[in-house]
Amino acid sequence: VTPEGAVAIVMASLGTLNAAKDELDFGSIDGRRNDSTITFTVTGDPVTFRRVTVSGDRFSERRGGTCQNTTIAVGDSCTVIIRFDARNNNLQTGTLTVNHNGTNGSTVLALLGQ
């Protein structure tokens, strides 16, 4: 209750997106393709995922992940599936960026493979 003419300010809390790992390392797969799944869980308040992007010449997002354009409730999780296409034995790097409305607005993981 506020006195007449007063303004009440309500601070909205933000959910937090937690990745199962800090990086996704495919290791050495000797010129083959490999898919790997990263799991994200939500704490605090629900988090709405806006966009998932992958950078790096040999990395791509695969269909079947559950994070893209959805809201995840507290305690629930979603997944992103990443493919690494080695093609040669050189070290490759990239990033997985998940944009969301939670704390910090985006979560970034390093992608590595050889």
Secondary structure as UniProt FT lines:
FT   TURN            4..5
FT   STRAND          16..19
FT   STRAND          23..25
FT   TURN            30..31
FT   STRAND          33..43
FT   STRAND          47..55
FT   TURN            57..58
FT   STRAND          59..62
FT   TURN            63..64
FT   TURN            68..69
FT   STRAND          71..72
FT   TURN            74..75
FT   STRAND          77..85
FT   STRAND          92..100
FT   TURN            103..104
FT   STRAND          106..113
//
